[in-house]
């Protein structure tokens, strides 16, 4: 007889998952401090790839341990391979603070005494959880709970019919046991009545024979009761209930004109990749609209936004005009709207910058939850920056920032999307 063992534990392949979670909890602060280095030294596209794990270096991780103070106490050692000393020879104790790896010991130039990094391997989802733990879209739920609802399933008792994967074994077994107990009780009572009549009443041989046959028949019926009947089966029942959806859309606008060099475009793409990771990780229900512009603006796919190359003059206003048109056509009502714009600040002329300011102030910001503008690799004042500074002073849902190096992307991103704390 073969025996089949089924491992129904939640995590049969990772027996040490609880210990691993305790380790990650213990190292949470160190992991958070190590995250900014990922932006400096790693391409964001690598983070968003299909890799299973991400290695994060964490310094200063040590296990508590007991150690003796060098230079104190009497210690006996056996040193294998000794060729210099004989039994009874004496030599001086090492001075205090020389050698050892405990805290408070004097340093050394010996590379062997340096502390190595401790690498923690986390899955991509765990990494993104740490990465975006303190970030959110500002005022995510401002006013719109969409009239369109999503449906989720919840348990709603049991049913007599269903698919095998929804069979509730415990409830079915309880029904089976109840049926067999009730049936057994009925047959026992009937058999007991017949036996009492057989023993106490004066019956003819023919009547006794009939009673005995009836007792045998009831006993056979009792023994023939099946372990499980179709009427015993119960299936988990689920019902759909409506859940209101918070509808949000993010507009990503990037300048791809000739004035945007490779460095500027690289920073812009890295920022938007980070924003894309953040949005898709934190929010299931959010639409993203990608707009690229030079002298003309067009809505593009995600792949084209991050990979295609274009050049030409710089006119920014058409991109904002296209955004206004898309909002009017597709997101006019019941949508929380956000936008992020990256440019080097160059415009065709000052009129173009002023048109951008008017569109942003009068047409877009009244309809938008939150918008931000990032100017990359610009050390001199730009007309667009000056105009947007004026817009920012008049609206509290608009932020601007500058990025000169890749290492500054994370800090600017945090400033834009950090969680807001409300006073109690």
Backbone torsions as a table, in degrees:
resi	resn	phi	psi	omega
1	UNK	NA	123.5	-178.9
2	UNK	-86.8	146.1	179.3
3	UNK	-115.6	127.3	178.9
4	UNK	-108.9	122.2	179.4
5	UNK	-103.1	124.2	179.9
6	UNK	-108.6	120.3	179.2
7	UNK	-88.0	106.9	-176.8
8	UNK	-101.4	16.3	176.5
9	UNK	-67.8	152.4	-176.2
10	UNK	-63.1	-31.2	-175.6
11	UNK	-135.1	68.2	-174.9
12	UNK	-66.6	-26.0	-176.7
13	UNK	-88.0	-21.6	-179.4
14	UNK	-117.5	76.3	-173.0
15	UNK	-62.8	-23.4	-176.4
16	UNK	-101.9	24.6	-176.3
17	UNK	-62.8	-35.8	179.3
18	UNK	-66.1	-42.7	177.3
19	UNK	-63.3	-37.8	-179.7
20	UNK	-66.0	-41.2	177.9
21	UNK	-64.6	-36.4	176.9
22	UNK	-66.1	-37.8	177.7
23	UNK	-63.8	-46.4	179.9
24	UNK	-62.6	-36.2	178.1
25	UNK	-65.5	-39.3	-179.4
26	UNK	-68.2	-34.6	-176.6
27	UNK	-95.3	10.5	-173.0
28	UNK	-56.2	-45.7	-178.3
29	UNK	-65.0	-42.0	-180.0
30	UNK	-66.7	-37.1	178.8
31	UNK	-65.6	-41.0	178.5
32	UNK	-60.7	-39.1	-179.9
33	UNK	-69.3	-28.5	-177.3
34	UNK	-83.0	-14.1	-174.6
35	UNK	-63.0	-41.3	-178.9
36	UNK	-57.0	-28.2	179.5
37	UNK	-66.3	-22.8	179.0
38	UNK	-63.5	-41.5	179.5
39	UNK	-66.7	-37.9	-177.2
40	UNK	-69.9	-38.4	-168.7
41	UNK	-112.2	-2.5	-174.9
42	UNK	-130.4	139.3	173.9
43	UNK	-70.0	132.7	-178.1
44	UNK	-62.2	-28.0	179.1
45	UNK	-64.1	-30.8	176.5
46	UNK	-67.3	-36.6	178.6
47	UNK	-65.9	-38.3	-177.2
48	UNK	-84.0	1.5	-178.9
49	UNK	-72.4	-170.2	-175.5
50	UNK	-93.5	12.7	-179.7
51	UNK	-61.4	142.4	-176.1
52	UNK	-75.7	-35.7	-174.4
53	UNK	-136.1	154.4	176.3
54	UNK	-122.8	130.7	179.4
55	UNK	-94.3	127.5	-179.0
56	UNK	-118.6	119.6	177.6
57	UNK	-75.1	132.0	179.8
58	UNK	-127.5	124.8	-179.7
59	UNK	-97.1	158.9	173.5
60	UNK	74.4	27.4	178.1
61	UNK	-101.0	117.1	-179.6
62	UNK	-140.3	149.8	177.1
63	UNK	-87.8	139.3	175.4
64	UNK	-64.2	137.7	-178.9
65	UNK	-153.7	157.1	176.5
66	UNK	-89.3	141.9	175.7
67	UNK	-149.3	154.7	-179.8
68	UNK	-91.8	156.5	178.6
69	UNK	-82.4	119.0	-179.0
70	UNK	-59.3	140.5	177.2
71	UNK	90.0	1.3	179.5
72	UNK	-124.3	153.8	176.5
73	UNK	75.9	169.4	178.6
74	UNK	-107.2	128.0	-177.1
75	UNK	-131.9	138.3	177.5
76	UNK	-111.3	129.7	-177.9
77	UNK	-127.4	146.5	171.5
78	UNK	-112.3	116.3	-177.3
79	UNK	-105.1	109.4	178.9
80	UNK	-68.1	144.7	178.8
81	UNK	79.5	17.6	-178.4
82	UNK	-72.2	127.2	177.9
83	UNK	-121.3	-1.0	-172.5
84	UNK	-106.2	-28.1	-174.6
85	UNK	-119.3	152.4	175.6
86	UNK	-117.7	167.1	-179.9
87	UNK	-58.9	131.5	-180.0
88	UNK	97.2	-15.3	176.8
89	UNK	-65.9	146.6	178.2
90	UNK	-119.3	151.7	174.7
91	UNK	-148.2	158.5	-173.0
92	UNK	-70.9	148.2	174.0
93	UNK	-72.9	149.3	176.7
94	UNK	-66.8	144.0	179.7
95	UNK	-64.6	156.9	-179.8
96	UNK	-62.9	139.3	177.3
97	UNK	85.4	0.1	179.9
98	UNK	-99.3	122.2	178.1
99	UNK	80.5	-176.1	-179.8
100	UNK	83.4	162.0	-178.5
101	UNK	-120.3	10.2	-177.9
102	UNK	-76.2	169.5	179.0
103	UNK	-67.0	145.2	178.1
104	UNK	88.5	-0.1	-179.1
105	UNK	-83.6	152.8	179.2
106	UNK	-69.7	148.4	-176.7
107	UNK	-75.2	172.8	-179.5
108	UNK	-147.6	151.4	176.1
109	UNK	-83.4	-2.1	-179.4
110	UNK	-70.6	120.8	-179.0
111	UNK	-59.2	-24.8	-178.9
112	UNK	-67.3	-20.0	179.5
113	UNK	-87.8	-4.9	-179.4
114	UNK	-74.2	156.3	-176.6
115	UNK	-94.5	124.1	-179.1
116	UNK	-78.4	155.6	173.8
117	UNK	-69.9	145.7	175.5
118	UNK	-103.1	117.3	-175.8
119	UNK	-93.6	128.0	177.3
120	UNK	-107.8	123.5	177.5
121	UNK	-94.5	120.1	178.7
122	UNK	-123.0	153.8	177.5
123	UNK	-71.3	165.7	-178.7
124	UNK	-61.2	-42.0	180.0
125	UNK	-65.9	-40.3	177.9
126	UNK	-64.9	-39.6	179.1
127	UNK	-61.6	-45.7	-179.5
128	UNK	-67.0	-32.2	175.1
129	UNK	-61.2	-45.8	177.0
130	UNK	-65.4	-41.4	-172.3
131	UNK	-63.9	-41.2	-175.0
132	UNK	-110.4	24.6	-174.0
133	UNK	-61.6	-36.8	-173.6
134	UNK	-106.8	22.0	-177.2
135	UNK	-119.8	153.7	176.5
136	UNK	-163.4	161.2	172.0
137	UNK	-73.0	127.5	-179.4
138	UNK	-60.3	135.3	177.5
139	UNK	51.1	54.2	-176.7
140	UNK	-56.7	-42.9	178.4
141	UNK	-110.3	95.4	-178.9
142	UNK	-93.8	-55.7	-172.7
143	UNK	-146.6	-19.8	-168.1
144	UNK	-108.4	110.4	161.3
145	UNK	-104.1	109.6	-169.4
146	UNK	-59.2	145.7	176.2
147	UNK	-69.5	-22.5	173.3
148	UNK	-75.6	133.4	-176.3
149	UNK	-119.4	152.6	172.8
150	UNK	-96.5	163.0	-179.7
151	UNK	-122.0	131.4	175.5
152	UNK	-120.7	155.1	-178.6
153	UNK	-96.7	144.1	174.0
154	UNK	-139.4	155.6	-178.7
155	UNK	-64.0	137.4	179.7
156	UNK	-140.0	61.0	175.6
157	UNK	74.4	-147.4	-175.3
158	UNK	-130.4	158.5	177.0
159	UNK	-132.8	160.8	-179.6
160	UNK	-81.0	-12.5	-178.3
161	UNK	-130.4	151.4	179.9
162	UNK	170.5	-179.8	179.2
163	UNK	-86.7	156.0	-177.4
164	UNK	-57.5	-32.5	-177.2
165	UNK	-70.5	-13.8	178.2
166	UNK	-102.0	6.8	179.9
167	UNK	-63.8	127.7	177.0
168	UNK	-94.2	103.8	-172.9
169	UNK	-66.8	-42.5	-177.2
170	UNK	-63.1	-49.0	-178.9
171	UNK	-65.9	-37.5	177.9
172	UNK	-63.9	-41.7	178.8
173	UNK	-65.9	-39.3	177.1
174	UNK	-61.2	-42.4	177.8
175	UNK	-63.6	-41.7	178.6
176	UNK	-61.9	-45.7	-179.7
177	UNK	-64.6	-40.6	178.3
178	UNK	-62.9	-43.3	179.6
179	UNK	-63.1	-43.9	-178.9
180	UNK	-68.8	-36.4	177.4
181	UNK	-66.9	-42.3	178.4
182	UNK	-64.9	-43.1	178.9
183	UNK	-64.6	-42.1	178.6
184	UNK	-61.8	-41.9	179.3
185	UNK	-63.1	-40.5	179.7
186	UNK	-64.2	-49.7	-177.9
187	UNK	-64.5	-38.7	178.9
188	UNK	-62.4	-40.8	179.1
189	UNK	-64.7	-45.4	179.9
190	UNK	-64.3	-41.1	179.4
191	UNK	-66.3	-39.5	179.1
192	UNK	-63.6	-38.4	177.6
193	UNK	-62.8	-45.6	-179.2
194	UNK	-65.7	-38.9	178.4
195	UNK	-66.3	-39.3	178.4
196	UNK	-62.9	-43.6	178.3
197	UNK	-65.4	-37.8	-179.0
198	UNK	-64.9	-36.1	-174.7
199	UNK	-86.9	-32.7	-170.8
200	UNK	-101.9	-26.6	-178.1
201	UNK	-92.6	152.9	175.4
202	UNK	-85.6	109.9	-176.4
203	UNK	-122.0	152.4	176.1
204	UNK	-76.1	166.1	179.9
205	UNK	-61.5	-35.3	-179.9
206	UNK	-67.4	-41.0	179.3
207	UNK	-67.4	-38.9	178.2
208	UNK	-62.6	-39.1	-179.7
209	UNK	-65.6	-39.0	178.7
210	UNK	-66.4	-41.2	179.1
211	UNK	-64.9	-40.8	179.9
212	UNK	-64.2	-38.8	176.8
213	UNK	-63.4	-38.9	179.7
214	UNK	-67.2	-39.0	177.6
215	UNK	-63.0	-42.9	179.5
216	UNK	-64.5	-37.8	180.0
217	UNK	-65.4	-44.6	179.1
218	UNK	-65.4	-35.8	179.0
219	UNK	-66.7	-38.9	177.6
220	UNK	-65.8	-40.6	179.0
221	UNK	-64.9	-37.8	178.0
222	UNK	-64.1	-44.5	-178.3
223	UNK	-72.4	-22.0	-176.3
224	UNK	-89.1	2.8	179.4
225	UNK	-62.6	128.4	-177.5
226	UNK	-74.6	153.9	179.9
227	UNK	-68.6	-38.9	-177.1
228	UNK	-140.6	127.2	175.1
229	UNK	-108.5	160.9	178.3
230	UNK	-62.5	-31.2	179.4
231	UNK	-69.1	-17.1	179.0
232	UNK	-79.8	-22.8	-171.8
233	UNK	-68.2	134.1	175.9
234	UNK	-129.2	139.4	-177.2
235	UNK	-118.1	142.3	176.0
236	UNK	-63.4	130.0	-178.4
237	UNK	-106.6	137.7	-180.0
238	UNK	-126.4	143.3	175.8
239	UNK	-124.0	147.9	177.6
240	UNK	-88.7	135.8	176.6
241	UNK	-128.4	143.8	-174.6
242	UNK	-74.3	141.3	176.3
243	UNK	-127.5	121.8	179.4
244	UNK	-65.7	141.3	-176.8
245	UNK	-103.1	131.7	170.6
246	UNK	-85.8	111.0	-174.7
247	UNK	-90.7	124.9	-179.6
248	UNK	-136.0	146.6	177.4
249	UNK	-136.4	138.2	178.3
250	UNK	-114.9	125.5	174.5
251	UNK	-96.1	123.1	176.9
252	UNK	-108.6	115.2	-175.4
253	UNK	-117.0	122.7	-177.1
254	UNK	-129.0	134.6	176.0
255	UNK	-81.4	123.8	179.6
256	UNK	-122.0	27.7	-177.5
257	UNK	-75.0	175.9	-178.6
258	UNK	-66.0	-25.8	179.5
259	UNK	-71.0	-17.1	176.5
260	UNK	-85.3	104.1	178.0
261	UNK	-74.0	-176.9	-178.1
262	UNK	-62.6	-39.3	179.5
263	UNK	-65.0	-44.8	-179.8
264	UNK	-62.9	-44.5	-179.9
265	UNK	-66.4	-36.0	178.5
266	UNK	-63.8	-44.6	179.0
267	UNK	-64.3	-42.3	179.6
268	UNK	-61.4	-44.7	-179.7
269	UNK	-65.3	-40.6	178.7
270	UNK	-62.2	-42.6	179.3
271	UNK	-62.1	-45.7	-178.0
272	UNK	-70.7	-32.5	174.3
273	UNK	-63.1	-41.6	177.6
274	UNK	-63.4	-43.5	177.9
275	UNK	-63.5	-40.5	179.4
276	UNK	-63.8	-44.5	176.2
277	UNK	-59.2	-44.0	-178.7
278	UNK	-61.3	-46.3	-176.5
279	UNK	-67.9	-46.8	-177.1
280	UNK	-70.8	-24.7	178.9
281	UNK	-80.9	-44.0	-172.5
282	UNK	-82.8	-29.9	-171.4
283	UNK	-131.3	123.8	177.4
284	UNK	-75.8	-40.8	-174.3
285	UNK	-102.3	81.4	176.1
286	UNK	-150.7	134.3	178.4
287	UNK	-98.8	146.9	-179.4
288	UNK	-124.3	126.3	178.6
289	UNK	-110.5	123.7	-178.2
290	UNK	-103.0	126.4	178.8
291	UNK	-127.4	126.0	175.0
292	UNK	-113.2	147.6	-178.7
293	UNK	-149.3	148.5	164.7
294	UNK	-132.3	-104.7	170.9
295	UNK	-80.6	-21.2	176.6
296	UNK	-123.4	158.8	179.2
297	UNK	-121.0	142.7	177.1
298	UNK	-149.7	150.2	175.1
299	UNK	-83.2	132.5	-175.7
300	UNK	-128.4	171.7	177.0
301	UNK	-79.7	168.7	178.0
302	UNK	-59.5	-44.6	-178.4
303	UNK	-63.3	-46.3	-178.4
304	UNK	-66.3	-34.6	-179.1
305	UNK	-61.8	-41.3	-174.8
306	UNK	-92.1	-14.6	-170.0
307	UNK	-122.6	-30.2	-175.0
308	UNK	-74.3	154.7	-179.2
309	UNK	-116.9	133.3	178.1
310	UNK	-140.7	163.5	176.6
311	UNK	-153.6	168.3	-179.1
312	UNK	148.1	-166.3	178.3
313	UNK	-73.4	178.0	-176.2
314	UNK	-122.4	114.1	170.4
315	UNK	-132.1	118.7	-171.4
316	UNK	-92.5	-34.0	-173.9
317	UNK	-55.8	-38.6	179.0
318	UNK	-58.3	-31.8	178.7
319	UNK	-66.1	-43.0	178.3
320	UNK	-69.3	-34.6	177.3
321	UNK	-65.9	-39.8	176.8
322	UNK	-64.7	-39.9	177.2
323	UNK	-61.6	-44.7	178.5
324	UNK	-60.3	-40.5	179.9
325	UNK	-65.6	-43.1	-180.0
326	UNK	-65.0	-40.3	177.3
327	UNK	-60.2	-43.9	-177.7
328	UNK	-65.7	-36.9	-176.1
329	UNK	-82.5	-36.1	-170.2
330	UNK	-119.8	-24.9	-172.3
331	UNK	-130.1	36.3	-174.3
332	UNK	-70.2	-35.0	-176.3
333	UNK	-130.2	150.8	172.7
334	UNK	58.7	36.6	177.2
335	UNK	-133.6	137.0	169.7
336	UNK	-90.4	118.8	-170.1
337	UNK	-111.0	134.7	177.9
338	UNK	-130.8	157.4	177.2
339	UNK	-148.3	149.7	174.8
340	UNK	-136.4	127.8	-176.6
341	UNK	-124.7	131.2	178.6
342	UNK	-123.5	130.9	179.9
343	UNK	-155.4	165.9	175.3
344	UNK	-91.7	1.6	176.3
345	UNK	93.3	-13.1	-180.0
346	UNK	-71.6	136.6	175.0
347	UNK	-132.0	163.7	-177.5
348	UNK	-63.2	-43.2	175.4
349	UNK	-160.2	175.6	-177.2
350	UNK	-64.4	-29.1	178.6
351	UNK	-62.4	-39.2	177.6
352	UNK	-60.9	-43.3	178.4
353	UNK	-63.2	-40.9	179.3
354	UNK	-66.7	-37.4	176.3
355	UNK	-62.4	-39.3	177.6
356	UNK	-62.0	-43.8	179.9
357	UNK	-62.2	-41.6	179.5
358	UNK	-65.9	-44.9	178.9
359	UNK	-61.2	-44.4	-178.0
360	UNK	-66.6	-43.9	-174.8
361	UNK	-74.3	-43.4	-171.3
362	UNK	-97.4	-32.3	-173.6
363	UNK	-102.5	-40.4	-169.7
364	UNK	-96.2	-53.1	-174.4
365	UNK	-59.1	-33.6	175.1
366	UNK	-62.8	-22.1	-179.3
367	UNK	-101.8	-6.9	-170.7
368	UNK	-105.5	141.2	173.6
369	UNK	-69.0	-48.0	-172.8
370	UNK	-160.3	136.5	178.9
371	UNK	-137.7	149.5	175.3
372	UNK	-140.5	154.1	179.6
373	UNK	-127.8	130.0	179.9
374	UNK	-118.2	127.6	176.4
375	UNK	-106.7	126.4	-172.5
376	UNK	-108.3	138.7	171.1
377	UNK	51.2	46.4	-179.9
378	UNK	-124.7	116.7	179.7
379	UNK	-98.7	-21.7	-179.8
380	UNK	-101.5	154.2	179.0
381	UNK	-61.6	145.8	177.2
382	UNK	-122.3	153.8	178.9
383	UNK	-62.0	-38.7	-178.6
384	UNK	-66.3	-40.7	178.7
385	UNK	-63.5	-43.2	179.9
386	UNK	-63.0	-41.8	179.4
387	UNK	-65.4	-44.2	-178.9
388	UNK	-68.3	-29.9	174.3
389	UNK	-62.6	-39.3	177.2
390	UNK	-66.1	-39.6	177.3
391	UNK	-64.0	-42.4	-179.0
392	UNK	-61.1	-36.6	-179.9
393	UNK	-67.9	-18.1	-177.8
394	UNK	-103.0	-15.6	-178.3
395	UNK	-130.3	141.2	-179.3
396	UNK	-97.2	2.7	178.0
397	UNK	-109.6	29.3	-179.0
398	UNK	-138.7	127.9	179.6
399	UNK	-127.5	148.7	178.1
400	UNK	-129.9	153.2	-180.0
401	UNK	-157.9	164.6	-179.4
402	UNK	-122.6	142.6	176.3
403	UNK	-129.9	122.8	178.4
404	UNK	-106.0	-29.8	-178.4
405	UNK	-131.8	159.1	179.2
406	UNK	-58.8	-34.9	-177.3
407	UNK	-65.1	-15.6	-178.4
408	UNK	-91.2	-7.3	-175.8
409	UNK	-59.9	-47.1	-174.4
410	UNK	-64.7	-42.4	-177.9
411	UNK	-66.2	-40.6	177.5
412	UNK	-66.4	-41.2	178.7
413	UNK	-61.4	-42.2	178.0
414	UNK	-63.3	-41.0	179.7
415	UNK	-62.4	-36.5	-177.8
416	UNK	-73.2	-38.7	-168.7
417	UNK	-120.5	21.3	178.0
418	UNK	-70.2	152.2	-179.3
419	UNK	-69.3	142.1	177.1
420	UNK	-94.0	131.4	178.4
421	UNK	-96.2	135.9	179.9
422	UNK	-106.7	136.9	179.5
423	UNK	-73.3	138.1	178.8
424	UNK	-84.2	NA	NA
